[in-house]
Amino acid sequence: MRLGSRAVCWLLMLTIVGLAAPGRLSAQGTAGRRTVAAVADRDVRDWDSQITRMERSDELRVRRTDEDGLVPGRTHERFDQYYDGIRVVGGELVRQLEKGQTLSVFGTVYAGISVDSEPAMRAEDAADIVAELTGVTLPAARVPDLVVLPRDDGGYALTYRARVMTASDLIIYYIDAQTGDVVLQYSDLETTVGTGKGVLDDTKKVSTTLKNGTYIASDKLRPPNINTYDMKGSLTRTNQYLNGQILLGDSDFASDSDDDWTDQAAVDAHAYAGWTYDYYYKRFNRQGLNNRNLAMTSLVHPVKREEWASQPSSVLNLYYLNAFYAGDGVMVYGEGLPPNVTAGGMKWNYFSGALDVVAHELTHGVTDYTSGLIYRNESGALNEAFSDIMGASAEFYYQPLGNGYLKADYLLGEDLTSPLSGFRSMANPQAFGDPDHYSKRYLGSSDNGGVHTNSGIANQAFYLAVEGGTNRTSGLAVTGVGSANRDKIEKVFYRAFTQMLPANATFAIARAATIQAARDLYGTGSDVDRAVTQAWTAVGVN
């Protein structure tokens, strides 16, 4: 049986920055938006003074200070912008310091904000509006936050921000705090040792716990709690949990009577979550998603595979042919389709069955707790690209090089599909209809402004920086560092994307930050600096 290609969701969709002093910045898009990429001494000094002034006037507040896990002695301060005591969405600066001296500043700030800061309604009223729109009643712990929203038309609005899981999407709502109107909404879908066989019949170790005579998928060997739950095909219960309306208990764990596991989806979700934790720790000295060993929770079997034909396309796209990160360390893995059913010309297996997909979803969690790249437009494309980059990198860390199942390559999600195909290529984004050059980026409004499509630009830059080669659009050649030095490029992109990028980053800021990260780690003029610089130039980001 066949499904239309439309059923395949994110998997198949699957600006120049002025390095200027505060008074010399140029607007980028929204009126009043100022992008910052200060690395030259004069610009760094100017922005250091500007940060001090904005802190004193309560326009900036330090949200977090992080020690640099890759460069000893460095710290990164992340500031949020405030207007009249209310956080400005996307207003953020990231300052790198060494021994109290500022080395770089990246970010986005908004000037000329003028908005009534007294809301006409309460947060609870906004929650009621969300309930009317979605049918979901948010618990008290998830009452909407009051924020200033920079609008796409150049203005500003005082809004309540809510995040809610519906039957078909994970949606961010911005509700006007004066009128109750929806100002903006967009999808925020970004996903004792026994043995078991994974989705591709490979045998894996599974870290489990014996409880009341049954082995449950709860990993007690690693620092964080890594738990895998079997939702037993209950979409209602899955959404209730994702919206904070219920808690999961011991009876919800994926389980096995003899610790020789046969639930392939649970085996891979659980094992690959542990592998991803280990990759981040061993490669970057990172302790989990929030660097503080946040619990990692995987949900498998959110729907029943055999009921696919009776499902609306929205459920089919999200819970059968998708995997997503739901926030707070929670991943949801789609059920795939029965072996005799195809979608987009391919058969689709359990979505937990690909290491790069699992690492991709968990990387969305890393992004949530670091740069928080907003899931729209260029920052959203960078968000997706970073997940692709880390997903592929985890594959190269654990799996042998080659073409085929359970092999490391620059395809994404190939272990899920038959025939072997995947849904994105870092080596050749155009093979899946994605741009490999900034001049070809998607400029429409679909897919949150092309977050999956335009990720191909940064994906290609990463690939070229490692492997070298020629960009098909620009014809520019890149001397990569070579596959033996892949870890160097991984560290550059990890450091820039987690510690230096602001939430509203553009491709141009990503270029500047990764080049700065390369120089911090390996020196100005090094082969890594050259490779990263050439790669971004080749893909048209200057």
N, C-alpha and C positions, 0 to 999 in steps of 0.2 A: 504494500500500500504506500501511497505517496502523500506528502503534505506539500503545500505551496512553499516556495522559498521564503515567503514573507514570514513564516513561522520561526525562522532562525534569527534570533534577536541580536544582542550586543556582539555576539561572536562574528557575525557577518557584516554588521555595521562597522558587527564588530568591525614687530614694530620697532622700530628703531628706538633705543633708549638713550636719552640724553644724560651723559655723565656730568651733570651740572650741579652747581651750587643751588641752595634753596630758591634764590631769586631768579635763577636762569633755567628752571625746569620747563619742559614743554608738555602740554596736555596730550593725553593718549586716550582717544575715544570719548568717554564720558567727560562733559565739561567739569573742570576742577580736578580731574584725576591727574596725579603727578607720579610718574614712575621714577624709581631711584636705582641706580647701579653705580655706586661710588667706590672706585678702587684707586684712582689717582690721589696723590697726597692732598692736593688742594681741595678736591671734592670731599674726601674723607674728613678733613678738618671742618669744612663748612657744615657737613651733615652731623658731625659730632656736636657742634655748637647748637644746631637746630634741634637735635634730640634733647639736649639739656634744657633748652627753652621750652619745648613742648611738654617735657615732663613737669616742669615747674608750673605750667599753666593747666596741668591735668588734661592735656590733649593727647598725651601718650602715657600708657601704663605698662610696666613690665609684666608680661604674662608668665614668662618662663625663662630661666637661664640654664643652659645645658653645657656640660663639659664636652669638649670635642673628643670623640672616641678614636679618632685617627691621627690627630696632630696634638701631641702632649702640650699642655700649657695654654691651649686655646679655649675660649668659651664663646658661646653664641647667645646673645640676648634677643628675645622676641618681644616686640612692643605691639600692643593694640592701640588703635586710634580711638579717641572718645570725643563726643560732642555733647557738651552740657551734661556730662556724667553718663552718657549712653554710648555703647560701643558702635562703631561705624563698620559695617560689613565690608570686608576686603581691605580696610585701612590697617596697614601693618608694616613695620620695619624690622629688619634683622641685622643686628650689629655684631661683627666678629671682633673679639679683643684678645690681646696677648699682654699679660702683665699690666693691665689697665689701659693699654694703648689700642685705639680703634684701628683696625686694618681694612675693613670694608663695611659697606652698608648697602643692603638691597631691600627694595620694598615698593609699596604703593601708599600714598597718602592723598587725602581729598581736601581741597581748599574751597573756600566760599560756601560752606554749608550754611543753609538758612532754612530751618524747619522748626515748627512749634514742638517743643520737647515735652509738653504735657499731654498725655494720652487722654482721649475721651472715653476710653473703655478699659476694662481690666484684662489681665492675661486670661482669666477664666472665661471672659466673654469671647476672646479670640479662640479659645479651646472649643467653645460651643459652636462657633462658626465652622471650625475644622470638622467637628462631629457632624454638622449638617451636610457638609460637602462630601464626606467620606463614609459616614456611618461608624466611624471609630471614635470611641470616647477615650481621650488621653487620661492616664492616671495623674495624680497630683505631682508626681516626680517629674513629669514631662510637660508641665505647663509652659506655654510659649514664652520666649524671651523677647524683651523690648530692645529693638535695635534701630539704628538709622541705616536705611538702604539707599545707596547710590543707584539711581534709576538709569536705564539705558538711554533715556531721552535727555540726560544731562541734569535732571533735577534730583531731589532727595525726598524721601518719605520716612516718617516715623511709623514703624511697623512692628508687628509681633511675628517672630519666626517660630514655626512649628515643623516637626519632622514626623511623618506618620506612614506606617506600612498599611497599604490597602491590599485588596485581593489581587491586584495586578501590578503594583508599583510601590516604590519607596519615594515619597514626595516631600519636597521642601516647600512650605507655604510661607509667604510674607503677607500678612493681613494688615491693611491700613489701620493704624491705631486710632484714627479720628472717625473714619467712615465705615469700617468693617469690610471694605472691598478687598478682593484679592489683587494685590499689586503685582506679584510675581509668583509663579510656581514652576518647578522643574523636577525632573527625576534625579534622585541621588543614589541610584543603584551603581554601585561600583563593583570577595567572597574567600603487675607481675608480668613478664614478657611472654606472650603467646605467639602463635603464628597464624597466618591466614593468606588466602589468595586474593590478590587485587583484581581490579576490573579486567586486566589483560592476562589473568591467570598466573601472574608472577607471585612467588611466595615472599612475604614480608614478615618481619617481626612486628608485633603489636603490643605496645605497653598498656597493660590492663590491670585491673584491681579485682581481687576476689572479694565478693560481698554477699553474704547470706547464701553461699553455695553457688553463686553465679558470677561469671567473669563479665565485668562491665568495662566499656571503653573510656576509662579514666586513667590518664597517664600520671603516675606519681613519681616517675624517675627524673623528670625535668623540673626546673624551678617553678614555672607557672602551672596552674591547673589547665590541662589540655583534655577537654571532654568532647565526646561525640555522642549525639542523641539521635535516636531513631524516631522520627515523627509519625511513623506507621501510616503514612498516606493521608494524615489529617491536615488539610489546608487551614481549616478553622483554628485548630490548636496551634499550628505554626504561626499564624498571624497574631493570635492572642499573645503568644510569647514575645514576638518581635515588637509588639506595641507596649510591652511591659504590663499587660493585664493579668498574666499568670506566670508562675514560676515552674520550672521543670524539676522533677524529682528522680529518685533512684529508678523508678519503673520506666522512665523515659530514656535511660541510657541505651545505646546500642549494646547488645549483650550476647553472650555465647555460653553454652553449658560446659564445654570441655576445654576452652581456650584454643581450639583449633577452628578459627573463624571461617565462616562460609558466606557472610554478607559482604560481598566484594566492595560495594559502595562505602560501607562503614570502614572496612579495612584501609582503603586508600585515603579516605578523608582523615582518619585518625593518624595513620603512619606519616602521610605527607605533611600534616600540620607539624608534627614533631621534627621532621626533616627540615622544614622551613625555619622553625625556631633555631635549630642547630646551625643552619647556613648563616643566618644573621649573626648569631653569636660568634661563630668561628671566623667569619669573614670580616665583620665590622665591630666585634665586641659589643653587640647590641643585645640587650636582655628583653627580647620579646617586642610586642607591638608598641608599647609605651615606654620601653627601656626600663620598666619597673616590674617586669614579669606579670603583666596583665593576663588574666585567664583567657584562653582561646577556646571558643565553642564552635563546633561544627554541627549542622543539622543536615541529616540525610533523609531521604524518602519523605519529602514534604507533601507529595501527592502519590497516587497509585499509578504505576506505569500502565497497567492494563486499562485504565479509564481515560487514556489520552484522547480518544476519538470524541468523547462527550464534553470535552472542555472548551470553553471560549478561547479565542486566540490569545487574549491577554494572559490567561493562566498558562496556556501552552508555551507562550514565549518566555514567561518568567520562571516557571517552576519545572518545566520539562527541558527546555532548550536554553538554559542559562545557569549561571552561578553568580552570586553576588555577596558583597560584604554589607552587612546590615548595621554596622556600627557597634561600638562597645565590645569588640573582640568576637563578634558573631558572624559566621559564614553560613550561607545556605547553598547547597549543591543540588542542581536540577537532576531530575530522574532519567533524563534521556528518553528514548523511544524503544518500543519492542523491536526485536531483531528483524522483523519482516517489514518495518516501516521506514521510509526515507523522508528526509526534508532537505531541500536544496540539493538534491541529487546524492545525498550521503545518509548513511546510518549513523545514529548518535548514541553513544554509550553514556553511562553514569558520569556526571560532570566532575565528580571527585577523582576520577580515574586518570587525570593528567597532572603531573607534578607542577608544570608551569601554570596551570589554571589555579591550583591551590595556592601556590606562592604568589600569583597575581592577586588573588583576593585578599590574602593576608597582608600584602604590601599596601593595599588600600587602607588597612588598619594602621600600618606604619605612617602613611601619609596623614591620616587623621590626627595622629598624635605628634606630628612634627610640623611640616609646612601647612597642612590643612588646605591644600590646593582646591580652590572652589571649582565645583564640578560643572563648569560652563565655559564655553569658548576656549581661548588658548590655555588658561590655567587648567581647565578640565582635560584638554588634550595632553598636557604635560602630566597630569595625574594618571591618565590611562597609560601613557608611554612609560612612566616610571614603574608601574605594575608589570607591564610587558617586559621591561628590561630586567627587573629582578626575578620575574618568573622564568625567563630564559636563562638567566645566570644561575639560578638554583638547579636547573636541568644540567647545565654544563658542570656544576660542582659535583653532582652525584652520578650522572649517567654517561656512558661511553659515547664518543663522537660517532656520528653516522646518520644514515637515512633509514627510517623505519620506526616501529613502535619501541618505546622505552629507550630511545636514542636522543642525544643532545643535539639540537639544531636551532636555527633561527626562525622556525615556524612556531606559531602559538596554537595550542590546543590540538595538535595533530594526533595525540594518543586517544582522542575521543571519537574520531571520525573513521568511517570506512566507506570508500577507500581512503587511505591515509592522505590527508589534505591539510587540516587545520583551518584557521579562519583569518590569520594575519601573518605577514612575512616581514621580518625586519631587514632581511637581505634585499628583498624586492617588494616593497609595499604595493607597487602598481599591479602586481599579480592578483591582488584582491580588490583592486579599485581604489586603493588609498594613495594619497599623494606622497611622493618622496622628496618634495621640494616646496619651499614656502610659497612660491609663486602659484602653485597648484592647490593651495589649501581650500577647503570647503568654507564658504562664507554665508551659508544659509542658516536657518534656525533649527532645523531638524537635529535630533540627537544632541540636544543641548548645545547647538553650535558646532556639531561635528567632532565631539570629544573622542570618539573611537576612530573616525576617519583620519583626522589630523594628527593623531598620535603617530602615524606613519612617518612624519617628518623627524621627530626626535628619535624614534626607533632607528631610522636610517642613519642618523648622526652617530648613535651609539655603535651600530654595526660597523660603520666605516672607521670609527676611531679604533676599534679592535682589529678588524680584519683587513682594513684598507680597501682600495678599489676605486671605481669611478662612479659618481652619481649619474644615473641615466638621463636626468633632465638637464643638469648644468654642464655635464661633460667634464667636471673638475675631478681630478684625481686626489686621493688621500693616502698618505703613508701611515698605515695603522701601526699599532704597537705589536701586533701579532698575537695569535691565540695563546701562546705561552705566557703572555703578559696581560691576559684578559682581566685578571683581578685588579690591575691598576686602574683600568677604565671603570670597572665596577665600583671601586672605591671613590673615584672622582664623581661619578653620577650620584652615588649614594650620599656622599658628603654634601654636595650641592643641593640635592633635592630634599634632604631631611633637615639640614642645618642652616642653609643660606637663602632658600627661596621664600618669598612671601606668599600669602594665600592667593593673591591676585596676579601671580607672575605671568609674564608674556614669554614667548619664545626668545625674544632678545635678552630678557633678564636671565633666562635659563642658560643661554650662551655665555653671558658674562660671568655667571656664578660658577659654571662648570670649568671655565678657563681659569678663574681665580682658584678654584679647588685644586685643579691640576698643578698650578704654580705653588700653592701652599704645600701640597703633598710631595711633589717631585722636582720643583724648581722651575723658574722662568727659563724658557728655551729648551727644556727637556723634551725627550721624544714624546712624552705624554701630553705636554703642553701643545706641542706641534700637532699631534694627532687630533686632539679635541678641537683646536682652533680650525684646522683644515676641514674637519668633518662638518662643523656648523656652517662654514663658508660654502662647502659643496652643496648643502641642502638649502642654501639661500637665506640663512639667518645671519644677519650681520649686526 
